[in-house]
Amino acid sequence: MKSFREFEDNWLAEALLYYNIIDQSFYEELCQRYLEEEYFFDILTKNSYLHENEIAVFVEDALKIPAVNLETIQIDKKLIRLIPEDICRKYLIIPFNIMEKQISIACFNTSDFEAEAEIERLTGKYVKPYFAFRNQISNKIDEFYAPESQTDSLTGYKNLHFAGEKSVEIKSQVVKIVDQIIGDAITQEASDIHIEPKEDIVLVRYRIDGILQKAHEFPKSIHPSLISRIKILSNLNIAETRKPQDGKAKVFVDDIDIDMRISALPANFGEKIVIRILDKRTALVSFPELGIRDHNLKLLQKAFDAKQGIVLVTGPTGSGKSTTLYAAINSIRSGKNNILTIENPIEYMIEGINQVQVNEKAGVTFATALRSFLRQDPDIILVGEIRDRETAEIAIRAALTGHLVLSTLHTNDTLATVTRLHDMGLDIYKITESLQAIVAQRLIRKLCPFCKHETQPDKLTTGVVPVMEKLGYNTKFFAAEGCKRCAYTGYKGRIGVYEILNLDGDIKDLIAANSSHPEIINAARNKGFRNLFEDALSLISEGITDVQEVSRVIDINAEKNKLLEIFEKHPKEKPSKLIKLSEKKTSPQIEIEQPSSPNTLKKLLIVEDDSIVRKMIRRTFEEKTGWQISEAGDGKIALKTLETEFPDVIILDVMMPNMNGYDFLDCIRQDQNLSSIPVLMLTSLNKQEDELDGLKHGADDFIKKPFNPKILFARINRLLTRVNYQRQKDRLTG
């Protein structure tokens, strides 16, 4: 008879034991080690035995209770009024959806039938339970039943203070709220803060990785004092509420100064505030630190290494043009050159260069500043944006007289930039003579590395496979479910997608001769050019992003058809394969392969019927570099997989439906092509005879559940090293 300690969530411990995710001895060990914990859930998650998401998946797969992420759901306040606050707090539940005959509730204890009966009595509707995390349920209860408690609990940021303001020990509640809003935004690397008054609440959203995400909700009563506090910090008129106002402020976090631009706009429910966060740490970086690598890095370095001429960076607002230019300036600035910039506004102050702010009231425009720059003996000139013919003409004149001019332009791609300049009324010969390079770019979100996994292609993804195959790209696809570390979005961080056109003599001649766009592009492609879509596909093939994210930024169908047409009319010749010195026949030498080397992709096949255990193993190996992972739910599926794939190592469960681990081992050990694959057996069986049986059937190693991920990874590495050494030794001595 199994014994259970009185946890608040015994249902979870019982379920994990029943489904052999943990065994009794491991459970008892945890009970003794963590006597102070009230929840078994906390023991597992705080000590990294299981992640929150893995428990949610277990509840869905094993207990057949769907999980819900309350942070991504908007709950109707009318629904809350159906169930009193004391009921929600007593049973730790929150209703979030209602239909004619059914009400959906989020709960942590999915086996609390007393709570279901109480809700049915109150509403007269059938109760559909969903699993949710305790902290999410508690936060939602506070948000709807006691919104004031949210502001009371805020402590502000002790390491945050504003320029020109004396530090005070005791801060008012509104000061704490503003500190919290700004501090959280900086911590989460948001680019903008939106403070939006609604009918009943004040909504705070952060723009993270280019997408607005809900961050806070506050009672509407604090809106006037909240706006006044921000206006005081940015030297705006607190009495003026009918006109738009713009200001700026500086905040210090951990002694790092961060500039902010503030915009106040009258709206229907009160003034809306947008705060742009300008963190110079994100600007003063190199190209590699921006994630620019290999092909793109070489082309960009070549573009900005020019001694004279114009380099233009193009793309829509928010595509990272300024960041690219700052990175270029950062790479070429030195005490030996004179760099001048004209910007509107100056976003980041950079040491060692001379920056000028546009001030139209004082007569300082892009064009007038450029004229003055030419009398300042500059080496490099940065123009924030070319907006009109006058600015463009002066920039060309500066480029043709021996200066390097860097600027931005709003166009869709590289060749559209030439058309745009020509449409401004500029001479085509001066354009081609002065232009050195054009960089078109977009920003796309990267898949979260913590919840990313391999997936089967959907309809949209399948549509790009022919193009990827033509380009020679890998057609293995990844997706991310969303987890706490990525705020359940599935994406974390952004990376640039680039189209870089370096204008050599041939390309300039084609443009000057008014050649068609396909002719120019074909000539550029033969010199290594690839467009935005091709570059985005390379990131998909590497598992950095997915097709859905690329389609948000680029018209996939249109670009796909264009590329297929180019491939048909102008097939690009593949470069002949060069024989490396290492490929020449020499005297035999033994060289041991390193299984975890980032340059050697090792293939792992997981044969396990429990999806939770498969995900735990997958996560263990995906956190390391150099692993390609496949899965099979039983022995029969694994044998089918081996018809097309040859893994370097197999992790094999013993007890599985259809075909168990012993039978699977017998099959592969009798097959000459598969007999040498090393196999580590994984089981919850505790008898010594079971381990001996596994070794008799041909297992190379044996590990018991529950396993330590680090030990599992070390055992696999050791197994591969031993097997690879023996194979190579046999080849040399055979």
Backbone hydrogen bonds, N-H to C=O, Kabsch-Sander energy under -0.5 kcal/mol:
donor,donor_aa,acceptor,acceptor_aa,energy
7,F,5,R,-1.9
8,E,38,E,-2.8
10,N,7,F,-0.9
12,L,9,D,-1.3
13,A,9,D,-1.2
14,E,10,N,-2.8
15,A,11,W,-1.9
16,L,12,L,-2.4
17,L,13,A,-2.1
18,Y,14,E,-2.5
19,Y,15,A,-2.0
20,N,17,L,-1.5
21,I,16,L,-2.1
22,I,16,L,-1.3
27,Y,23,D,-2.3
28,E,24,Q,-2.6
29,E,25,S,-2.0
30,L,26,F,-2.1
31,C,27,Y,-2.2
32,Q,28,E,-1.9
33,R,29,E,-2.2
34,Y,30,L,-2.2
35,L,32,Q,-0.5
37,E,34,Y,-1.0
43,I,39,Y,-1.3
44,L,40,F,-2.0
45,T,41,F,-2.3
46,K,42,D,-2.4
47,N,43,I,-1.1
48,S,45,T,-1.2
49,Y,44,L,-2.2
50,L,44,L,-1.7
55,I,51,H,-1.7
56,A,52,E,-2.2
57,V,53,N,-2.4
58,F,54,E,-2.1
59,V,55,I,-2.5
60,E,56,A,-2.0
61,D,57,V,-3.2
62,A,58,F,-3.0
63,L,58,F,-0.9
63,L,59,V,-0.5
65,I,59,V,-1.9
68,V,131,F,-2.7
70,L,68,V,-0.8
72,T,69,N,-1.5
73,I,70,L,-1.2
75,I,73,I,-0.6
79,L,76,D,-0.9
80,I,76,D,-1.0
81,R,77,K,-1.1
82,L,79,L,-1.3
83,I,80,I,-1.4
88,C,84,P,-1.6
89,R,85,E,-2.5
90,K,86,D,-2.2
91,Y,87,I,-2.2
92,L,88,C,-1.0
93,I,88,C,-1.7
94,I,106,A,-1.6
96,F,104,S,-2.3
97,N,104,S,-1.2
99,M,102,Q,-3.5
103,I,126,Y,-2.7
104,S,97,N,-3.1
105,I,128,K,-2.0
106,A,94,I,-3.0
107,C,130,Y,-3.1
108,F,92,L,-0.8
110,T,108,F,-1.1
112,D,109,N,-1.3
113,F,111,S,-1.5
116,E,112,D,-1.3
117,A,113,F,-2.3
118,E,114,E,-2.0
119,I,115,A,-2.2
120,E,116,E,-2.4
121,R,117,A,-2.0
122,L,118,E,-1.9
123,T,119,I,-2.5
124,G,120,E,-2.6
126,Y,101,K,-2.3
128,K,103,I,-2.7
128,K,126,Y,-0.5
130,Y,105,I,-2.0
131,F,66,P,-2.7
132,A,107,C,-1.8
137,I,133,F,-1.9
138,S,134,R,-2.7
139,N,135,N,-2.3
140,K,136,Q,-2.1
141,I,137,I,-2.3
142,D,138,S,-2.3
143,E,139,N,-2.5
144,F,140,K,-2.0
145,Y,141,I,-2.8
146,A,141,I,-0.6
146,A,142,D,-1.4
149,S,146,A,-1.4
150,Q,146,A,-0.6
150,Q,147,P,-1.0
151,T,147,P,-0.9
152,D,148,E,-2.1
153,S,149,S,-1.6
154,L,151,T,-0.8
158,K,156,G,-0.6
160,L,157,Y,-1.4
161,H,252,F,-1.9
163,A,250,K,-2.8
165,E,162,F,-1.8
171,K,169,E,-0.6
176,K,172,S,-2.1
177,I,173,Q,-2.1
178,V,174,V,-2.3
179,D,175,V,-2.5
180,Q,176,K,-2.5
181,I,177,I,-2.7
182,I,178,V,-2.5
183,G,179,D,-3.0
184,D,180,Q,-2.7
185,A,181,I,-1.8
186,I,182,I,-2.3
187,T,183,G,-2.4
188,Q,184,D,-2.4
189,E,186,I,-1.3
190,A,185,A,-2.9
191,S,207,R,-2.8
192,D,207,R,-0.7
193,I,275,I,-2.3
194,H,205,R,-3.1
195,I,193,I,-0.5
195,I,273,I,-3.1
196,E,194,H,-0.6
196,E,203,L,-3.2
198,K,201,I,-3.1
202,V,218,F,-2.5
203,L,196,E,-2.8
203,L,201,I,-0.5
204,V,216,H,-2.7
205,R,194,H,-2.6
206,Y,213,Q,-2.7
207,R,192,D,-2.3
208,I,206,Y,-0.9
208,I,211,I,-2.5
211,I,208,I,-1.7
213,Q,206,Y,-3.0
215,A,204,V,-3.0
216,H,204,V,-1.8
218,F,202,V,-2.3
220,K,200,D,-1.3
222,I,219,P,-1.6
223,H,220,K,-1.8
226,L,222,I,-2.3
227,I,223,H,-2.5
228,S,224,P,-2.2
229,R,225,S,-2.1
230,I,226,L,-1.8
231,K,227,I,-2.4
232,I,228,S,-2.4
233,L,229,R,-1.8
234,S,230,I,-1.5
235,N,232,I,-1.2
236,L,231,K,-2.8
238,I,236,L,-0.7
240,E,237,N,-0.8
241,T,239,A,-0.8
245,Q,264,A,-2.0
247,G,262,I,-2.8
248,K,234,S,-0.7
249,A,260,M,-2.3
251,V,258,I,-2.7
252,F,161,H,-3.4
253,V,251,V,-0.5
253,V,256,I,-2.4
254,D,159,N,-2.0
256,I,253,V,-1.7
257,D,255,D,-0.5
258,I,251,V,-3.1
259,D,278,L,-1.5
260,M,249,A,-2.8
261,R,276,R,-2.1
262,I,247,G,-2.8
263,S,274,V,-2.3
264,A,245,Q,-2.9
265,L,272,K,-2.5
267,A,270,G,-1.0
270,G,267,A,-1.3
272,K,265,L,-3.2
273,I,195,I,-2.2
274,V,263,S,-2.4
275,I,193,I,-2.6
276,R,261,R,-3.1
276,R,274,V,-0.5
277,I,191,S,-2.4
277,I,275,I,-0.5
278,L,259,D,-3.0
278,L,276,R,-0.6
279,D,277,I,-0.7
280,K,278,L,-0.8
282,T,279,D,-2.0
283,A,280,K,-0.9
284,L,280,K,-2.5
285,V,283,A,-2.1
290,L,286,S,-1.0
290,L,287,F,-0.9
291,G,288,P,-1.6
292,I,287,F,-2.0
293,R,291,G,-0.5
296,N,293,R,-1.1
297,L,293,R,-1.4
298,K,294,D,-2.2
299,L,295,H,-1.8
300,L,296,N,-2.6
301,Q,297,L,-2.5
302,K,298,K,-2.0
303,A,299,L,-2.0
304,F,300,L,-2.5
305,D,301,Q,-0.9
306,A,303,A,-0.9
309,G,403,H,-2.3
310,I,434,S,-2.6
311,V,405,V,-2.6
312,L,437,A,-2.1
313,V,407,S,-2.4
314,T,312,L,-0.5
314,T,439,V,-3.3
315,G,409,L,-1.1
319,S,316,P,-1.3
324,T,320,G,-2.0
325,L,321,K,-2.2
326,Y,322,S,-2.8
327,A,323,T,-2.4
328,A,324,T,-2.0
329,I,325,L,-2.8
330,N,326,Y,-2.8
331,S,327,A,-1.4
332,I,328,A,-1.3
333,R,329,I,-1.9
337,N,334,S,-1.1
339,I,337,N,-0.6
340,L,380,I,-2.3
341,T,354,N,-2.4
342,I,382,L,-2.3
343,E,356,V,-2.7
344,N,345,P,-0.7
347,E,345,P,-0.8
350,I,348,Y,-0.5
351,E,349,M,-0.5
353,I,350,I,-1.3
354,N,339,I,-2.5
355,Q,353,I,-0.6
356,V,341,T,-2.3
358,V,343,E,-2.5
359,N,364,V,-2.3
362,A,359,N,-0.8
363,G,360,E,-1.1
364,V,359,N,-2.8
365,T,363,G,-1.0
369,A,365,T,-2.4
370,L,366,F,-2.0
371,R,367,A,-1.9
372,S,368,T,-1.9
373,F,369,A,-2.5
374,L,370,L,-1.5
375,R,372,S,-1.3
376,Q,373,F,-2.3
379,D,338,N,-2.8
380,I,338,N,-1.9
381,I,404,L,-2.8
382,L,340,L,-2.8
383,V,381,I,-0.5
383,V,406,L,-3.1
384,G,342,I,-2.9
384,G,382,L,-0.6
386,I,408,T,-2.3
387,R,385,E,-0.8
392,A,388,D,-2.0
393,E,389,R,-2.8
394,I,390,E,-2.0
395,A,391,T,-2.2
396,I,392,A,-2.3
397,R,393,E,-2.2
398,A,394,I,-2.4
399,A,395,A,-2.2
400,L,396,I,-2.5
401,T,397,R,-0.8
402,G,399,A,-1.2
403,H,398,A,-1.7
404,L,379,D,-2.0
405,V,309,G,-3.0
405,V,403,H,-0.6
406,L,381,I,-3.1
407,S,311,V,-1.8
408,T,383,V,-0.6
409,L,313,V,-1.5
411,T,409,L,-1.1
417,T,413,D,-0.7
417,T,414,T,-1.0
418,V,414,T,-0.8
419,T,415,L,-1.6
420,R,416,A,-2.4
421,L,417,T,-2.2
422,H,418,V,-2.2
423,D,419,T,-2.5
424,M,420,R,-1.1
425,G,422,H,-1.5
426,L,421,L,-1.5
431,I,427,D,-2.1
432,T,428,I,-2.4
433,E,429,Y,-2.0
434,S,430,K,-2.0
435,L,431,I,-2.5
436,Q,310,I,-3.1
437,A,310,I,-1.4
438,I,501,L,-2.1
439,V,312,L,-3.1
440,A,438,I,-0.5
440,A,499,E,-2.8
441,Q,314,T,-1.8
442,R,497,V,-1.8
444,I,495,I,-2.5
446,K,493,G,-2.8
447,L,544,I,-2.8
448,C,490,G,-2.3
451,C,448,C,-0.7
452,K,448,C,-0.7
453,H,479,A,-3.0
455,T,477,F,-2.5
462,T,458,D,-2.9
463,G,459,K,-1.2
464,V,461,T,-1.5
465,V,461,T,-0.6
465,V,462,T,-1.0
468,M,464,V,-2.3
469,E,465,V,-2.6
470,K,466,P,-1.9
471,L,467,V,-1.9
472,G,468,M,-0.6
472,G,469,E,-0.8
473,Y,468,M,-2.9
477,F,455,T,-0.6
479,A,453,H,-2.7
481,E,451,C,-1.3
486,C,483,C,-0.8
487,A,484,K,-1.3
488,Y,483,C,-3.4
489,T,486,C,-1.5
492,K,446,K,-2.5
495,I,444,I,-2.5
496,G,290,L,-0.5
497,V,442,R,-2.7
499,E,440,A,-2.4
501,L,438,I,-2.9
501,L,499,E,-0.6
502,N,500,I,-0.6
503,L,436,Q,-2.1
503,L,501,L,-0.6
504,D,502,N,-1.1
508,K,504,D,-2.4
509,D,505,G,-2.3
510,L,506,D,-2.0
511,I,507,I,-2.2
512,A,508,K,-2.8
513,A,509,D,-1.8
514,N,511,I,-1.7
515,S,510,L,-2.5
520,I,516,S,-2.1
521,I,517,H,-2.9
522,N,518,P,-2.5
523,A,519,E,-2.0
524,A,520,I,-2.4
525,R,521,I,-2.8
526,N,522,N,-1.5
527,K,524,A,-1.4
528,G,525,R,-1.7
529,F,524,A,-2.3
535,D,531,N,-2.2
536,A,532,L,-2.4
537,L,533,F,-2.4
538,S,534,E,-1.6
539,L,535,D,-1.3
540,I,536,A,-1.8
541,S,537,L,-2.5
542,E,538,S,-1.0
543,G,540,I,-1.6
544,I,539,L,-2.3
545,T,539,L,-0.9
550,V,546,D,-1.8
551,S,547,V,-2.6
552,R,548,Q,-0.8
552,R,549,E,-0.5
553,V,549,E,-0.7
553,V,550,V,-1.0
554,I,550,V,-3.1
556,I,554,I,-1.4
559,E,555,D,-2.3
560,K,556,I,-2.9
561,N,557,N,-2.0
562,K,558,A,-1.9
563,L,559,E,-2.3
564,L,560,K,-2.3
565,E,561,N,-1.9
566,I,562,K,-2.0
567,F,563,L,-2.8
568,E,564,L,-1.7
569,K,565,E,-2.3
570,H,566,I,-3.4
580,K,578,L,-0.6
583,E,580,K,-1.6
584,K,580,K,-0.6
584,K,581,L,-1.1
591,E,589,Q,-0.5
597,S,594,Q,-1.6
600,T,597,S,-1.6
601,L,599,N,-0.6
602,K,600,T,-0.7
602,K,626,G,-3.2
604,L,602,K,-0.5
604,L,628,Q,-2.9
605,L,649,V,-2.0
606,I,604,L,-0.5
606,I,630,S,-2.6
607,V,605,L,-0.6
607,V,651,I,-3.1
608,E,606,I,-0.7
608,E,632,A,-2.2
611,S,609,D,-0.7
614,R,610,D,-2.1
615,K,611,S,-2.1
616,M,612,I,-2.1
617,I,613,V,-2.4
618,R,614,R,-2.8
619,R,615,K,-2.7
620,T,616,M,-1.9
621,F,617,I,-1.9
622,E,618,R,-2.7
623,E,619,R,-1.5
624,K,621,F,-1.0
628,Q,602,K,-3.2
630,S,604,L,-2.6
632,A,606,I,-2.3
635,G,659,M,-1.5
638,A,634,D,-2.0
639,L,635,G,-2.2
640,K,636,K,-1.8
641,T,637,I,-2.1
642,L,638,A,-2.0
643,E,640,K,-1.1
644,T,641,T,-1.5
645,E,641,T,-1.9
648,D,603,K,-2.0
649,V,603,K,-1.4
650,I,678,P,-2.1
651,I,605,L,-2.4
652,L,650,I,-0.6
652,L,680,L,-2.9
653,D,607,V,-2.7
654,V,682,L,-1.3
656,M,654,V,-0.8
659,M,657,P,-3.2
661,G,654,V,-3.1
664,F,660,N,-2.1
665,L,661,G,-2.3
666,D,662,Y,-2.2
667,C,663,D,-1.9
668,I,664,F,-2.1
669,R,665,L,-2.4
670,Q,666,D,-1.0
671,D,668,I,-0.6
672,Q,670,Q,-0.6
674,L,671,D,-0.8
675,S,671,D,-1.9
677,I,674,L,-1.8
680,L,650,I,-2.9
681,M,679,V,-0.5
681,M,701,D,-2.6
682,L,652,L,-3.5
683,T,703,I,-1.5
690,D,687,K,-0.6
691,E,687,K,-1.0
692,L,688,Q,-2.0
693,D,689,E,-2.6
694,G,690,D,-2.1
695,L,691,E,-2.0
696,K,692,L,-2.2
697,H,693,D,-2.0
698,G,694,G,-0.5
698,G,695,L,-0.7
699,A,694,G,-2.4
700,D,679,V,-2.6
701,D,679,V,-1.3
703,I,681,M,-2.6
705,K,683,T,-2.8
712,L,708,N,-2.5
713,F,709,P,-2.3
714,A,710,K,-2.2
715,R,711,I,-2.6
716,I,712,L,-2.2
717,N,713,F,-2.3
718,R,714,A,-2.5
719,L,715,R,-2.5
720,L,716,I,-2.6
721,T,717,N,-2.4
722,R,718,R,-2.3
723,V,719,L,-2.4
724,N,720,L,-2.9
725,Y,721,T,-2.1
726,Q,722,R,-2.0
727,R,723,V,-2.5
728,Q,724,N,-2.4
729,K,725,Y,-2.2
730,D,726,Q,-2.4
731,R,727,R,-2.1
732,L,728,Q,-1.8
733,T,729,K,-2.2
734,G,730,D,-2.1
